[in-house]
Amino acid sequence: MKWPALWPTGLLALLIAGLDSHWLSSGSGHAFVEGAQWTSGRKIAVREQVRALWHHGFDNYMRYAFPLDELAPLSCMGRGPNWHNPTDIASNDVAGNFSVTLVDALDTFVVLNDPPGFENAVRNIIRWVSFDVNTKPQVFETTIRVLGGLLSGHIYANRTGQPYHLPWYKGELLDMAYDLGVRLLPAFSTPTGLPYARINLRHGVPKGESTDTCTAGAGSLILEFGTLSRLTGDDRFEKAAYKAFFALWNRRSDIGLVGNTVNIFNGNWLHPEVNGIGAGIDSFYEYALKWYIMSGEVEFLDVWQDSYASVMRYARSPDGYWYRSVNVYTGDAQYSTVDSLSAFWPGLQVLGGDIENAIKSHLVYWNLWRGFAGLPEVWDMNFRTATSLQYPLRPEFVESTWYLYRATRDPFYLDVGVRILQDISRRAKVDCGLVGVEDLRNNAQSDRMESFVLSETLKYLYLLFDESNPLHTDESQWVFTTEGHILSLEPSHMKPISAARRKLRRVENLQCPAYQALLLAYDGWDAETGLSGGIQDRADIDYVRELVGRAVSEAEQKNWTPDGWCLVPKHQPYMYDFVLSADGRNVPEDLHPPPEKMVTVADGFLVHNVTGIRVHIVSRLDGKGYDITKLGPHAVKTGQKIYFDDPSLVLGPAPKDKQGNGKRIPEVNLRLYLDYVDPLLQLQGPGTQDVITETMVVAATAFFGGDPTASPPPSGEPTLRFGRGEGVRIVSFPNNPLGCAPYDDVLLDNEAIVVRRGDCTFIEKLIFAQRAGASGVVVLGDEDHHINPSADRAEVLAVGKQLDEVAIVVLRRGDAELVAQMLDSAERHGLGAVRLVVEPLGGPSEPHNESKSEDGRSQQEKADGGKDVTRVLYLNNHPLLNTRLIV
């Protein structure tokens, strides 16, 4: 549906008054569509439906299949390895004759809050499961389903002070996990350390075994193998998984992409040498982030951040909503198919802190689900058709739905969960269990219930509706493995960082940004009290529906409005490459910077001369800016800093002005004061006692436009009026708060316009202000450091000399809040105008406020926290947060 971007205030008030309270708290998937409210009672009722469905599958497995590996729900019997056909890897990779469904489902009893069921399952595993079997399962599948299940079960059975501790338990599950781990270790005996894809649990690696494996299979073992080593004290498992992981990562291409399939003997990527987020690579990214979360090993954080940036730069589609298969060396698109395994990606994006992009990618899978009542195995985005129509009840889409609900608390995701539950119940539930769907078009069924149905699909669906689940309030560093097993490490099992690494790698506070709900109206409204919308109120909802070619539903047609607007999607690349130069000119790259240019220091790098050094710049997932991740030939790790000591950066590059000055002073002192309409208001007006009447702030200047620090011409009227003489009045426009649109029907008389950061470049903000007759722009920054706006030389030349008549400055966050408070007080109490004066260079260098608080500290001192704020390098509108200017 299309919704207006801005609502007139009067019309909006009438609209809200006309809405019944039902919609405002409704869990409906569509705004203004009647639907059941998501009360706590309704969530519990749906949760219990999921519990009943899970028990229908598990109880029938125990009745008809145990101790075999899987349930055949149409035949009402069990199934194990295909003894007659060893090449049947679809069955034999998973079914190793070790009761895989029971082991895989073990910790689901923890999620379902069923201690008796957990204890009974532990007893059955100890009594029946053995790994001394003549079968050849896949190393990856055995690790994630069986080894992970045993480790998770052991952690809960062994940990005291919680409902699942078993007093009689003597570590039997850990002993079994160790036995299994030892049987898997021979698979890693290769020249590269990359494991064979399959191994015989009794006899080891057979002769003639294939030397090909996928990246996910070889590189997604560190969670289980690392936990096994930490719990047993045998470091062989962690070392093997660590070596395999970095054997893959160290073979990444120059653009930071790993391939899908690799030869384990020579390490070469195999044809067609593609990268994507789906089958074959998926959990490699997942384990990079999750092992860092769980263990604190920062090398894995580096891999996650670098690989995520490369995926977002190359594999992400131009519209930013789906992900292609691309060539690992060039980044060129190879295939336009999306597979069902890739539906895990939105959940991983949430865990990594990129909620906005998680919402976008999840909408693609949601629209596919709506069209098929399930998620087809493979979908072609170009032809808008499914090329593989099976749905074996995979968990990835449910998993991402749970992550997004926990991050956003938007009831839309509960609606999605109900739809999933209804479709699975209708299509997959049979008398003896839950079947997979062989063909989503005609509901042809397969006689197989994969173990992940109980260990993941219904586990995540249950968690979605179980608000009071202890996992939701557990602040420890636990993670779900790629098979949905709960793993964590006690403090005694954590490896302390060495003194050398601690000196090299400073600790960062890596907190994910909070989700901000969509603001439907902003026409003089306060953002905290305005009307907020949910996921279905987004302007791109219709775009994603069109993207997969799904027909318009009756509800969508009913709520269509011709006055709405459609979003034309665009996204910013996650990474940039620049060859630095002090004056902005193109220079050849210096491939081997000598020590005179750049040296390593204790906590990073010191740059004496920037000319010719290539920097690789990557967006930070916390949304605060960018980091340099590669400096010349050196990788810049998380927590390291880059110090720039190049004298040519002291004043920044700028064209010479009329006085012949070729450099600019990067900061300027601004004095702001209230120009009272009635001086008595200062003393008699209600609520004016705490009004700030005058303040000094330090602003960052730009490398383009007029220079507010330059001396006026010796004679005649100055061309730049910004802050000259008695100052200029500062004004704001609530209907154009970012200054990214023309100021229609506005003719200013040299006032300075106050705007906030966002949506457009600094030079665009200045151009719009100049056309409206302003003398300049004051940008209210959102960073704690100074940002000096820059622009490409071509952009400045294209605009022309009129930019010399206007200036733009940027305030730090503390100063910005102070100025916003002054403007608000002046307007609210009718005190008059706020004026801005540029102080001479010899004036005060530190902010000083006339109004003081009770403790004697100024508002600015409170805002800055009494700390000095270090300047960072600012390149093409990108604040590089791991840089420091020390010149």
N, C-alpha and C positions, 0 to 999 in steps of 0.2 A: 504494500500500500504506500501511497505517497502522502507525507505529512508536511505541513508548512514548516519552514525553518524558523520563522518568527511570527508570533501572534500579536496582533494589536492588543494592548492591555485591556481595554474595555471589553472587547469581544472575548478575550480569554476569561475575564472575570465572569461573564455571563455563561460561558461554556462550563466552567467549573461549578457554578451554582446549579446548572442543569443536570450535571452528572450525578447519578446516584452513588452512594458510598460503596456500592457493590463493585463497580469497575475499579475504583481507586485502590482497592485491596484485592482485586481479583487475580487469580492465577491463570486467567485465560491466555491463550497463545496470541490473541489479537486484541489490541486496544479497542475499547467500545464494543467488544463482543461478549455476550453474556457467558459466563462460565463459572464452575464451582470454585469457591474460595479455598485456598490452601491453608486450612486450619491445622492445628497440631493433631486433632483427631483424624482428619483425612489422611495426613501423612502416615500416621500409625497404621491406619486401615490398609493403605497401599503397601506399606512395609510388610505387614503380615501376609498379604497376598504373595509377595515375593518370597517370604519364608516358606509358605506352603508349596510354592512352585519348586523351590530348591529341594525341599524334602521329598517332593514327588520324584525328582530325578535321583537323588542320593539313595533314598530308601529302596527304590526299584533296582538300583545298581547293587546294593547289598543283598537284595532278595534274589536276583536273577543272574548276577555276573560275578560278584566277589567269590574267590580271590583273583579272578582274571582281571585283565587290564581295563577293559571298557565294557559298557553296556550296549547291546544291540536292541534298541527299544521296540522295533517292529517285530523282531523274532522272539523277544522276551528271553534272551539268553546272553551269556557273556562272550567276549571275544578277546583274543590275545594276539601274539605274533602270527603272521602268515607263514607257518612252518613249511608249507609246500611251495612257496614262491618267495625266495629270499630277496628278489628284486622289487618286491612290493613295498617300496620305501614309504608310501603314504601310511601304511599300517605299521611297518617294522621300525620306523624312526621313533615312534612313540611307544608302542607296545613292546616292552622288554621283558614281559613275564614277571613283573614286580608290582602288580596291583596299582598301576599308575593313578587311577581315578581316586582311590582312597587316600594315597599319599598327597596327591595334588590338592584334594579338598580339605585337608586336615585343619588348616588355620581358618577356614571359613566358619568353623564352629566358634572361633573366638569372635569373629565379626557378628555372628548370629546370637551371641551371648548365651551359649549353650555349653557350660562346663561338663555336664554328664556326657553329652555327645562327644566332646573333645576327648575325655578320658577313655571312653569306649573305643574311639578310633585309634588312639595311641596303643591301647592293648592289642587291637587287631593287627596293627602294623608290626609291632614287636613279635607277635605270634606267627604271622604268616609271610612276611616279606623277606626275601633273600636276594642277594645280587650275584650269587654264584650260579649264574644261568648262562646257557649257551645261546645267547641272543646278541644281535648287533644293532643296538639302537643308535640314534644320533646323539653325539656328545652334547650339542646345544639343548635339544629337547629334554634329554635326561637330566641335564644340569638344572634347567629352569623349572621343570615339573616335579622331579623327584628329589634332587639334592636340596633345592630351595624349600620344598615342603617339609623335609626332615629337619632342616635347620630352624625354620620358623616354629615347627612343633616343639623342638627341643628348647628353644628360647622361652616359650611360654610354660612348658612343663617343668622347667628347671628354676624359673624365676620366682622367688618367694614374694609374699605380700600382694598377690593378685589372684583372681578366682581360678586361674588355670594351672596353678602350681599343684603338682602331684607328689605328695609326700613319699610315696613308694617308688617314685621314678629314680633310676640310677644312671641316667645318661645314655640309655639304650639307643635313642634316636640319633644322638651325636656319634655313637660308635658305628651305627649303620651308615651315616653320612660319610664318616671317615673311610669306611670300607669301600663305599662307592667312589669316593674321590680318588683313592689309590688305584682303583680299577680304571679310572678315566685318564690318569696321568700319562700312561704310555702314548696317548694320542698326541702329546705335545713334543714327542721326540722327533723333531724335524729340523732342518738347517735354519729355518727362519723363526722357529718357536710357534708358528701357527699350527693349530691342531688339525689332525685328520677330522673329517666330518663325522665319521662313524667308527665304532670300536666294538669288538666282541668282549663282553664283560668277563668271560672266563679265559679266553685265549689271547686277548690283546688285539693289535692291529693285524688283520689278515693280509697275506701277500696279495699284491695287485690291487690294493685299496685305492680308490680315486684320490688324486692329489689336488682336487679342486674343492674349494669351500667358499661360503659366502661371508661377507664382512660381519653381518649380525651373528652368524654362528660361531665365528672365531673370536669376535671381539666383545661378546656380551656374556662373559663368564666371571667378571671380577667381583660382582656382588656376592655370588654364592661361594666362589673359590676363596675370595678374600675373607669372608665371614668364617668359613671352615678353618682357615689358617689361624685366624685370631682366637677362635674358640678352642682349638686343639693344640696350639703352639707349634704346629708343623708348617713352616713358611713355604713349603714347596708348592702348595696350591696357589697361594697369592702371587708368588713369583712367576708361575707359569701363566696365569691369567694376565698379569701385568705385562709380561713380555709379549704375549700374543696381541694385547690391545695396542701397544705402542709399535709393534711390528707393522700393524695396519696404518696407524696414524703417521708414522714416519715415512710411509710410502705415499702419502697424499700428494696430489698434484701441486703445481705452483700456485694455483688459485684456491687451494685449501680444501679440495674435494677428494674423498675416498671413493673407490670403485665398489661395484656390487659383488664381484666374484674375483677370487685371487688364487693363484697357484701357491700351495703351501711350501713348495721346495725352493722356488726361485723368487717368490714374492711379487711376480708380475700380475698386473690387473688383466683379467681375461675379457675377450670380446663379449659384449659390445662396449665395454669400458664406460659405463654410465653411472651416474649418481642420482639418488632420489631419497625420499623419506619413507618409502614403503618396503615391501618384501625384499629381503636380502641385506638391508642396511639398517632398518628402523631402530632396533634396540641398541645399536652401537652408540647412537647419540644419547639414548635414554640412560645407558650405564655410565657414560662420561659424567653427566650431571648428578646422577643419584649416588655414585660412589663418592663423589666430592661431598655431597650433603651428608652422607653417612659416616665417612671416615675423615673428612677434612683434608684429603690429599689434593693440594692445589694444582698439581699437574693435570688432573682430570678436569678441573674448572677451566684451565687454559684451553683444553681440547674442546670442551663444550662451547665456550664463547667463540673460539675461532671457527669451529665447524658450523655453529648456528649462523654466524655472520655470512659464511660462504654459501650456505643453503639459501638464506634470505636474499643474497645478492644474485645467485645464479639459478637455483631450482625454482624459486618462487615465480609464479606467472606474472606478466606485466601488470595485471590488475590487482595483484596482491592477495588473492583468495585461495588459489590452489597451487599445487607443486608438481612440477614436471620431472621427467627423467632427462638429465643433461649430460653432455660429454664431460668427463672429469678433467680434461686438459683445457678445453676452450670455453666451457659453460654453455655451449650452444644446445638448444632444445633437441632432444632425440625422439622422445615419445610423449604423447599427450594423455596417457592413461593414468587413472587413479585407482589404486587397489584398496581393498577394505582394511588391510593391515595399517595403512597410513592414517587411519582415523584416530590412532593413538596420539598423533602429533599435536592437536590442540591441547590435550591434557599436559603434554610435556612443555608446551609453550607457557601454560599457566604456571607450572612448577618453576620455570625459568624466569617468570615475572613479566612476560609479554602477553598480557591479557587481551589487549585490543586485537592483535593478530590471531590469537586463539579463537576469539569470537568469530572472526571472519572465516577462518578455515573450517570451524565447526559447522557453520551455516551451509557449507557445500555438502557435507555428509548428511546433514539434517534434511536437506531438500531431496537428496537421493533416497533417504529412508522413506520420506513421505510418498515418493513416487512408486516405491516397490514394497512397502511394508516390511522392509528388511534392507540390508546393505549388500548390493551385488559385489562379488569378488573383484571384478575389474570393470571400470567405466571409462569410456573414451570421451574426453572433454570436447574434442574437435567435432566428432560426429554425433555427440549427445546420445550415446547408446551404450548399453551394457554389452561387453564382449564375453563375460563369464557371469552366469546368473545364479551361482550357488550362494547360500548363506548358512554356514555351519554353526550359527549362533555365536559368532566371534564377539569378543568383549570390547574391542578397542573404542568403538563409538560410545558405548555405555561408560567406559572409563573416562573419556574426555568430557562427557556430559556431567559426570560427578565432579570432576575437577573444576569445571566452569561454574557449577552451582555453588561450590564451596567458596570460590573466589568472588562471585558477583552477588550471590543470594537472590538472583532473579528467578521468580517462579516459572518463567518460561522453560527453564531446564527441568523443572518438575513435570511440566506438561509433556516435554519430550520423553521423560522417563516413563510416564503413564502410557504414552503411545507405544514405546518399546515393549513394555510389559504386556499390553493388550495384544500386540502383534505376535510376540513369542508364544503367549498362551494359546492364541487362536491357531497358529500355524504349526507349532512344534510339539505341543502337549499331546501325547498319546497314552494309552492305558499303561504301558510299561516304562514310561520315562519321557525323555525329551529328544526329539529327532532333529537332525539338520535338514535344511531345505535344499533340495537338489536343483530346483528351478523355481525362481521367484515368480515366474509368470503363471505357472499352473499349480504351484505348491506341491510338486513332486518331492517326495521325502526320501532321505537316505537313512539306512538302518545303522546309524552310529550316533552315539552321544560322546562328543569329545570331552576330555577331562576339564578343559578350560571353561566349559559351561558352568561347572560347579565351583571351580577355583577362582574365576574371574567375573564372567558375565553377570551372574546373579548376585555375586558378592558386591560388585560396584552398584548394581541396581538397588540392592538392599541398603547400602550406605547412603545412597541418594536420598532416601526417605527417612533414615534413622538419625534425626537431629541430635539425639542424646548419646550417640555412640561414643565410647571413651576415646576412640582414635581421633575424633574431631577436636578433642581438648588435650591431646598428648603432644606436648611441646618438645619431646625428645627428637633426636635425629633419626627417626625411623623412616623407612621408605617401603613402597610396594615394588617388588621386582617386576620384570616384564611378564611374569606369570601370576602376578597378584599376591605374592607371598610377602608377609610382613617381616622385615629384617631390621635389626638395630644392633648397635655395639655399646656395651657398657663402657664407662670411662676407663676401666682397667684394661680394656682391649684396644684403646686408641693408642696410636703411635705418636709420641711427642715429637714435635718438629725439632730438627737439630739446630744447634746454635748458628751454624753457617747459613742454613736455609732461612732461619728467622731473621738474620741480618739482611739477607737478600730480599726476602718476600715480606713486606709489611702487611699487617692484617687490615682488611677492608670490612666495613660494615655492610655486608651484601644483603640488604633488605629489599624485598619485592615491593614495587609501588602498589598502593591500594587502588582498587577498581573505582572509577568515577562513573556514576550512572549518567545516562544521556539527559541533558537539560533541554526540555521541549520549548521553553519560553525564556527569552532574555530581553525584555524591553523595559529596563529600569527595575527589573526584579533582582532581588538578592539571590545568589546562586544556592544558598542554603534553604531558602523558602520557596523558590520557584517550583514549577511543575516538572518533575522528573519522569522519564519514561523508561521502559524496559527494552529488552533486546528487540522485540517486535516493533518498536517505534523507530528503529534505526532507518535512516534514509537509504541504506543499501540492501534492505530486505528483498525488494523486488529485483534488484540486480542479480543477486545470487540465485533466485528462483529462475530467472531468465538464463543464467549461466549454464544450468544443467538442463534447460528445456522443459521444466515441469509446467504443466498447464495451470492456469489461474483457478483457484478454488472459488466456490460460491461465497465464502466468507470474505475472501480478498476482494472480490468484485463489489461486494456490498459496502466495504469500507474504503473504496477508492474515492479520492477527491481530486477533481480537476485543478484545484488550486494548490496542490502539493508540488513537490519538487523531487527529482530523481538525482541521485548522486552519481557523478562520473568518477569511478574509482581511479585513484592514483596513489602511488606510494613512493617513499624516498628509499634509495638504496641503503643497505646497512653498512656498506663499506666504501671507502674512497681511497685513491692513491694520488699523492701529490709529490712532485719534486720541488723542494723548497728553494726559494731565493729571497734575499732580503728586500729587493725592490719590486717584486711581483713579475719580473720578466722571465721568459722561458730560458732555462739553463740546462746544459747536459747533465745527466745523472752521474754522480760520483759513486762508482760501484764499490770502491774500496777506500772509504774515508780514512785519512791518516789520523794519528793521535792529535795532531794540531787542530783537527776539526772536531773530533769526538772521542771521548774516553769513557770507560766504565768506572762507576763509583760504587760505594757500599750498597746503596739502595736503588741503583738504576744507572742512568747515563748522564753525562755532562757534555753539552754541545757548545763548542766555541765558535763555530762557523756553520750556518745552516745551508749555505749555497750548495746545491747539487745533491743534497741528502733526500732520499725517497722515504716518505712516511706512509704507513698503511693505517688508515683511520677507520674505526669500527664503532657503531652505535652501542651505547651502554644499555643493558636491559632494564636498568632502574629508571630509565627515561630522563636522566639528568644531563645528558650530553654525550660526549664521545671520548674515546681513548685512542692513543697511538699504540698499536700492537706490534708494529714492526718499524724499526728505525735503522735505515740502511740495511746492512746484512744481519742485524741483530733482532731477535724476538724480544718484545717487551712483555714481561709477565705481569700477572695480576698483583697489584700492590707496589710495583716498581714505579719510580718517578723519572721524568726526563727534565733536566735542568738546562735552560737555554741561557748561555752567557755570551751571546753574540752582540757586540756593541751596536751593530747595525739595526738591532731590534729595539733599542732604547726608546726611540721616538716614533718608530713605525714608518713605513713607506708612504709617501704622499707626493703628488705633483707640487712643484714650486708655486707659491702664491705670488701675488703682485709685488710683495716686498722682497721677493727672492728667497724666502724661507723654504727650504726643501724638506724639513722634518716637522712633525707635529708633537706637541706635548700630549701624552696619552691620557692625562687626567686634568680636570678643570674644577675649580671651586665654585659652587653655586650658592647664592644666598636667596632664600625664599622667605617672603614676609607677607603678612596680611595688610592690604591697603583698605582700611576700615571705611565703611560708609558712614558710620556714626561711632566715634571713639567711645561713647558711653556704653555701647553694647558690650565692650570688653569687660566692664565692671558690673553691669546690671543684667545682662541677658541670662536667662535661666540655663544652667548646664554649660556655661562658657568658662567656668573657672579653670578647667583643665585644657582649654584650647591652646594649641601651640601657635604662637603668634609670629615666631621667626626661627629659622634654623639654617644651619650651614651643612651642605652635603658635598661629597666629592663624587663627580660623575666621570665616566669613561667617555672619551671623545672618539670620533669616527675617523677612518682613514680616507674619507671622501666627503664632499660637500664643504660648506663653510667651516672655517676653523674658529671656534669660539674663544680660543686662547690667543689668537693673533691680535696684534695691536691694530687699532683702526687706522685708516689712511691719514696722512698728515693734514689734509685739507679736504673739505667737501663732506657731503653726507655719506656715512659708511654704507657700503652695500649690504653688510650683514647687520641686522637689527637684533638678533638673538641675544638677549641679556645685556644690551648696551645701555648706557645712560642710567635712567631711573628704573630700568628693567622693562620686561614685557609681561603682560597678563598670561597666565596659563589656563587653558580650558580643556574640557574633555567632552566627548560625544558618546553617550551610552549606547546609541544605535550603531556605532562603529568603534567598539572598544579596542580593537586591535589595529585600527588604522590601515586596514588592508582593502578598503574600498573608497571610491571617490566621495568627497564631502559635498553631496548634491545640495544645490541652493544655499551654499554657505560662502560668505565673503568675509574673510577675516582682515583685521588691520594689524598685522605683524604679531598676533598672539602666538604663543607656543602651545602645541597640542600635546596632551598627555595620552599615551597609548600603552597597551600591554604587549608583551612578546607573544609571538605565535603567528602561524598561518602564512605569512609572507616574509620577504626579505626586508632588511632595514632600508635598503635603497628604495623599495616600493613604498614603504611608510613615508619616507621623506618626500618622494615625488608627489604623492597625493596631498600631503600637507602644503607643499609649495604651490600647487595648483589652486588651493583654497585660500591663498594669501597669508599663510602662516610664516613666521620667521624661523621656525624650527620645530623639532619634535623632542619630547622627553619620554624615553622608554622606561617603564617601570619593570625592572628586571626581576627574574625569579631565581637568580643564582646568588651565592654568597661571595662571589668574586667578581672582579671587574671584567667586562667584555667590551672590547674595542671593535665596533662594527667595521667590516671590510667589504669590498666589492671588487669584482673583476674590472680590470682597466677598460675592457670593451664596453661594459655596462655604463661606466661613468662617462666615457666618450659619447656613447649613444644618447645619453640624456642631455648633454650640453652644459654650457656655462651657467645656466640658471641655478644649478645646484650650489654654486658658490654663494648664493644669496640666502641659503638656509643651512641650518646646522642640526645635527642629531647627536644626542648624548644618551647614555644608558646608566641607570642607577642600580646599585646593588639591592638585594632583596630588603635589607633593613631600612635603607634610605627610601626605597620605593614605598614601603608600608607607611613610613612617616609622611611622605608627600601626599599619598592617598588619604591619609587621616586628616591632613590640613585641608585638602580640597573638600572632603566630606563635611568637616566642621564649618567651613566657610559657607557652603551651600545650605546646610541644615539650619544654621543659626542666622543666615542672612547677614553675615559680617562684612561681605564685600569680596573683592578679588584677591587672589593669591598672585603675587608678582615674583618674577625670577630675575636675578641680577648675576652676571658673571663677574666674580671678584678678580682683581688684578693678581698677577702671579705672586706678588709679595704678600698677599692676604693670608688669612688663616688657612692652615693645611689640614686641620682636623675638624670634624663636625662639632658644632656646638648648638645646643637647643636652649631657647629661653626658658621653656617650661621644664621644671624638674619634678620627679616623683618624690614620694615621701622618704625614700631611702637616699635621696640626694643624687641619684644617677639620672642621666638624661634618657630620653626615649631612644636615642641612637645608641647609647651605651648598652641599653637593654637589648636592642635589636642585634647588635654585634656580639653580645655576650662577653664584652671586654677583651676580645681577641683580635689580633691583626689578621687581615684577610689577604692572602697571597694572590697575586695576579697570575692568571693562566694564559697560555697562548690561545689566540682566537683566529681560526683559519676558515675563510669562506663561510661565515655564519655558523661555524661549528666550534663551540668551546671544548678544548681538549683538556679534560679534567685531570689527566695524569701528567700534565706539564706544569712547570714553574718557571717564571721569568725572574731571574735573579740579577739582571743587569740594572 
